[in-house]
Amino acid sequence: MEEQLFPRAAVEQGRPRAPLSTFAEHSFLMPTITSYFGFLLAVLTITAGLFISLNKIRLI
C-alpha cells in the first residue's frame, strides 16, 4: 500500500513522506484559475453567439 501512495525514493532515503497528489489536492489557485477561464469561455461564447445572430438578421 505504501508503495502505491508514496514515491519509492523518498521512502528509501527516510525523507518525510508526502502523497504524490498533495499539491493538486490542496492548491488554492486551481478553483480560481478554473472559474476564471470558465467565465471567459462563457462570455466569449455568448458574445460570439450574439454577434452571429444579430449579423444574420442584419442589425450589425
N, C-alpha and C positions, 0 to 999 in steps of 0.2 A: 504494500500500500504506500509506503514511504517513497519508493522509487517512482511511483506514478505522479505524486504531488510535488516532489522537490527535485531540483537539479542534483544529479549524482555528484558532481564536483564539489558542491557546497557541503554535501553530507560527508564526503570522504575527508575534506580538509577541516572539518569541525567548525566551519563558519556558522553564524546564525542562519537558520533555515527559514526561507520565506517561500510561499507558494509562487508558482510561475505567473499566476494571473493577478498578483497583488495590485500592480499599477492599473490594469484595465478595470478592475472591480471598484477601486477606490479613487479613481481620478475624478476630481471635481469639475474639470473642464469639459469632459465629454458631453454631458447633457446640454451645457451651454452652447458648445460648438454645433451639436446636432440640431438643437432648436433654432439656432441662428441660420444654418443652411436650409433647414426645412422651411423657415419663414421666407427666406429669399426665393426658394423654389416656388412656393405658393404665390408670392407676389409676382414673380416673372410669368408664371403660368396664367394667372388672372389677367395681367396686363396684355400678354400676347393674345389671349382669347378675346378680350375686349377690342383690341386693335384690329384683329382679323374680322370679327363680326361687324364692327362699325364700318370697316372698309368695304365689306361685302354689300352693305345697304347704303353705301356712298355717303356716309356722314363725315368721313375724314377726307 
